[in-house]
Amino acid sequence: MSLDRSVMMFAGIMVLVSVGLTLWVSPLFVWFTVFIGVNLIQSSVTGFCPAALVFKKLGVKEGCAFR
């Protein structure tokens, strides 16, 4: 799996986890969902993604978007 797909899968999982936490634990977890959305927007504009750096250090092969 490439770095791009790993980051997209991780973001999707985190969104689902944050929605679940919002529904079943506390409505304040909606801010976690907001944080994830802002980070996705920021990474699409700047090309910098902290999760991509972590996955790269873990040895995931590079893709097209994150190098």
matplotlib code that plots the C-alpha trace (Angstrom):
import matplotlib.pyplot as plt

x = [0.0, 1.4, 1.8, -1.1, -3.5, -2.3, -2.9, -6.4, -7.3, -6.0, -8.0, -11.1, -10.7, -10.1, -13.2, -15.3, -13.8, -14.5, -18.1, -18.6, -17.1, -19.3, -22.4, -21.7, -19.4, -19.7, -20.9, -17.6, -15.8, -17.2, -14.1, -11.9, -13.8, -13.3, -9.6, -9.3, -11.2, -8.9, -5.8, -7.1, -7.7, -4.3, -2.5, -4.2, -3.2, 0.4, 1.3, 2.5, 0.9, 2.1, 0.6, 2.5, 5.7, 4.9, 4.0, 7.2, 9.3, 7.4, 8.6, 5.5, 6.6, 6.0, 3.1, 2.4, 0.9, 3.2, 7.0]
y = [0.0, 3.4, 6.4, 8.2, 5.4, 4.8, 8.5, 8.4, 5.2, 6.6, 9.8, 7.9, 5.7, 8.7, 10.5, 7.4, 7.0, 10.7, 10.5, 7.4, 9.2, 12.2, 10.0, 7.6, 9.4, 13.2, 15.8, 17.7, 15.1, 16.9, 19.2, 16.1, 15.7, 19.5, 19.1, 16.2, 18.2, 21.3, 19.1, 17.5, 21.0, 22.2, 19.2, 19.6, 23.2, 22.9, 19.3, 18.9, 16.1, 15.0, 11.5, 11.1, 11.8, 9.1, 6.5, 7.3, 6.7, 3.4, 2.4, 2.8, 3.4, 6.8, 7.7, 10.6, 13.2, 12.9, 12.6]
z = [0.0, -0.9, 1.4, -0.2, 0.3, 3.9, 4.8, 3.2, 5.0, 8.3, 7.8, 7.1, 10.1, 12.3, 11.0, 11.7, 15.2, 16.0, 14.8, 16.9, 20.0, 19.3, 19.1, 22.0, 24.4, 24.3, 21.8, 22.5, 20.4, 17.4, 17.8, 17.0, 13.7, 13.0, 13.7, 11.3, 8.6, 9.1, 8.9, 5.6, 4.1, 5.3, 3.9, 0.5, 0.3, 1.6, 0.8, 4.4, 6.4, 9.8, 9.4, 6.1, 8.0, 10.5, 7.9, 5.9, 9.0, 9.5, 6.0, 3.9, 0.2, -1.2, -3.5, -5.7, -3.3, -0.3, -0.8]

ax = plt.figure().add_subplot(projection="3d")
ax.plot(x, y, z, "-o")
ax.set_aspect("equal")
plt.show()
